[in-house]
């Protein structure tokens, strides 16, 4: 799969009699919090930079806007940090969001304007520029939420996923929770649905394609669609760079 998120499955066997005894004991089912923690554990720890484009299209496929971006990831740093840089058509920075996570709690700083001055931080559920993607989609903050429960299983791209419902630790305007699909075989994030204050679908983010960059799998295309929008936003990853 794409994205550097492959979990190692460790199996142990202690002889024929030991195996017979194990077959009668059901392994405990991981909790929703366990599954989210396992997904976070698969995120790359070495510094990486993803370069690509956010493309906004009408439902018929007509492109109405394109925004180049750079996503600088350093989840292995102390403390872990992510920087989202949104560029204009002249390759100049429009907005820059920095997320530093201390003890699982994110500290966010948004800069913008010609001098890249500090801007008021919008809600995580707010849209990024004129796209249907939210800051919650870009930061993946919901993967660190502790209040979560399992909601069964489902398929994404014909692969079995565990479905979880995670709720934010502090109120987020017009977001009561995020429904998450994690690939059962390795914990890879395949889909996330933001729910509004009434629990109805607000927007859906889904993996569309994966690709190998320099011997590692990454998301290559990601679709984001708001429930009431006539547009669709697609995130393309064109390259993965290492410092």
N, C-alpha and C positions, 0 to 999 in steps of 0.2 A: 504494500500500500504506500501511498504518498505520505508526506509529512514524517519527520523523524520521530515517530511515536510507536516503536515496536516493543511490546512487552515480552520479556523472556518467561516462558512457561516451564517451571521446574518440576520435574517428575522424579520421584524416588521409589525404588522397589527393594524390599528386603528379603527376597526369597519366596519360594512357592507358597509356603504356609502363610507368610506375612501378606502376600497378595490376596490369598483367599479370605483372610480376615478383613482386609480393607474393603473388599467388595460389598460387605454387609453394613458398612458404616458410611452414611451419606456425608459428604464434605459440607461444612457450613457454608451457606450462601453469603457472599460478600454483601455488605450493606451499600446503600446508595453513596454514603460518604466514603466508603472504601473504594468504590469504583471511580469516583471523582478524584480521589487522592492518587489512585493508580494512573489515571490519565495525566495528571499533573507531573507525575514521576517520569513519564515518557518524554516530556518536552526536552529539547536539546539543551545541554548545559554549556556548550561552547558558544562564543559570540558568533552571530550570523546576521546577515543583512539580506532581506528579501526585497527585490526590485520588481515593480510591475505597474499595473494600471487598474483603476476603478472606472468601469465603463457603465454609463447609464443608457438604457435602451427603452424604447416603447415596446409594447407587447408584440408588435409586428416585427421587431428586430431593428428598427431605425435608431441609430446612435444619436443621442442628443447631447451628451457630455462625456468627456474623458479626463481623468485626473491621474497623472503619474504619482506614485508614492514610493516611499522607502520605509521599510519596517525593520528597525534594528532591535534584535533580540539578544538579551544576555541574562537568561534565567539562571545561569550558574554563578552569577556575581553575588556579592554580599553587600547590600541586599540585592535581590533580583530586580532587573529593570527592563522596560520595553519603551521604545521611542517610535511613534508614528509620525512620519513627515509627509505632508500632502503638498504636492508641487503644482505650479501652473504650467501653461503651455510653453513658457520660457524657461522652465526648469528652476524657477524660483520658489522658495518655500512660502506657501499660503498659510498653513497652520502646522504646528508641531505639538503633539501631545506626548508628555513624558509620564510614565507610570513607574513608580518605585514601590516595591512591595516589602513591607517590614512586618514580620510575624503574621503573614497572610493578609495584612490590611493594606490596601493600595493608597498611595499618596499621588495625586494627579496634578499636573501643571500644564496649562494650555497657553501657547504663545501664538500670536498672529499679527497681521499688519506689516507695513513696510519695515518697521524696526523690530519686528518679532517681540512685541511687548507682551507681558503677562495679561491674559484675557480672563474674564469671569468663566469659571468652569461650568459647562453645560451639564445637564443630567446625563448619566450614562445611557439612558434610553433615547436621547436626542439624536437626530440625524446628523451624519457627517456631510458637511457641505450640502450639495443638492442631490445626494444619493439616498437610497433607501437603507443603506448600512448605518448602524448606530455605533456609538463609542463602545457599547457593551460588546458588539460583534468584534470590533478590532482588538479590544483588550482581553477578551475571553475571561472577564472577571468572574463570571458565574462558575467557573471550574473550581474556585476557591471557597464557594459558599458551603457552609457546614449543614444548614437546614435542608436536607434532601430526603426524598423517599423514592423507592422503586415503583414503576408503573407498568411492569410487564416487559414484553419484548416486541420488536417489529423489524421490518426489513428496510434497508436503504441500499440502493444499487444491488439488490438481490443478496445482501449480506445480513446475517442476523445481528441485531443490536439489542442491548439492554436500554430501556427507556427509563429516565429518571426525571423527577421534578425537583428543581432546586429553587429555594426562595432566598431573596436578598437579606443580609444581616441588618440592613438599615433601609428605610423606605426609599424607593426610587420612583419618581413621578411616572404614572401610567405604566408601571411594570410590577405585576404581582409575583412573577416568577419566570423561570426559563425551563422549558422541557428539552431534555438533552438525550440524544441517541449516541451511545458509545459502542463501537464495534466489539462484539463479544470476544473475538479471538485475540485482540491485542489492546483494547481500550482506546482506540483511535476515535476522535470526535468526528462524527459523520453529519450531524444535523443539530440545530438548536432553534427553538421557537420561543420568542418572547411573548408573554401573555400580558394583556392589559389589566387594569385594576379589577375587572370583572372576570378575569380568567379566560378571556377570549383571545384568539390568535391575533397578535399585533404585527409580527413579521417573522419570516422563516429564513434561516441561513442553512444552505445544504451544499455538501461537497459534490461537485460535478465531475471532476477529473483529477487524477494524480499523475505525477511524472517524476522520473529519477533525475536528480541533479547531483553530479559528482558522487555517485555511488550511494546516495541516500534518497529516500522517497519523501516528497513534499506535496502538499496540495498545489495543484496547478490551476484549477478553476473552482471558484466558489460563487454560488448564486445567492442573492439576498432579495427577497420580495416582500413588500408590505401588503397587508391584507386589503387595504383600500386604495392602493396605488395603481396607476395605469402604466407604471414603469417597472423595470427590473434592473438591478445593479449586479454586475458581474466583476468579481475580483480575479485578475489574472496575475500569476506569478511568472515573470519572464526570466528571472535569474536569481540564484542564491549565491551570495558572496561571503567570503571569510576574510577577516582583517589580516 
